[in-house]
Amino acid sequence: MSMTLPHGLPTTLAQSGLIPRGTRVFVFDRIFTVFLLLGTLVGIVVVAYMLYNAYKYRDTGEEDDVDRPVLGELPEGGGKGKKLFTSFALSAVIVISLVAWTYGTLLYVEEGPSAADSLEVEVEGYQFGWRFTYPNGHTTDGVLRVPADQGVRLRITSADVFHNFGIPELKVKSDAIPGQTSETWFIAEETGTYTANCYELCGAGHSYMTADVVVMEPDEYRAWYNDTNASAS
């Protein structure tokens, strides 16, 4: 599936494999893994350096030639600031690289698969349920059916008050605002039934405002969709 990243992000960066592509679940899992590994690595380096200095400058109770720091005095070593500059430069490179990588990754999440390769479904929230309208005009209430391994683009709005449509297992979440339309997307790799919830307090029935998201095999979905065409004609 090809796509062009917005905001001038170099395509070579995306094509190099540095920007993870795929389902939202996969992309956010990669972001979590990178932050976890990098955070763990930085923590290990900092703790190891701290323990090294604690051991190096320990008080053995004997005379030695070690020039230990004295409480209240400014240290005079460090190679005239070279250590400080080196640590600052390395930290800046790591942080800037991480920010650039995360920005590029989130641009992909924002853009998603192309409309030509996706199924577009209109989603309307109301007190207290969800209504789904397919490209052929067929409407379902409380059940969204989609094919597996295909991009699904949702155009979300509200018929009354503020709602928020979210499918936690598929990492999908977007506002449903009266008079406005927000867009989001997802790709479900595994068939099954997922639960969509409302994540905006919208009234007494808010906690019951759910919908089933049924992910079907492509052939099974195609047969079901063709039946809706036949019934509408």
Secondary structure, DSSP 4 states (H G I P E B T S, - for coil): -----STT--HHHHHTT-S--S-HHHHHHHHHHHHHHHHHHHHHHHHHHHHHHHHHT---SS--S-----TTS----STTTHHHHHHHHHHHHHHHHHHHHHHHHHHHHHH-S-GGGEEEEEEEEETTEEEEE-TTS-EEESEEEEETTSEEEEEEEESSS-EEEEEGGGTEEEEE-BT--EEEEEE--S-EEEEEEE-S--STTGGG-EEEEEEE-HHHHHHHHHHHHHHH-
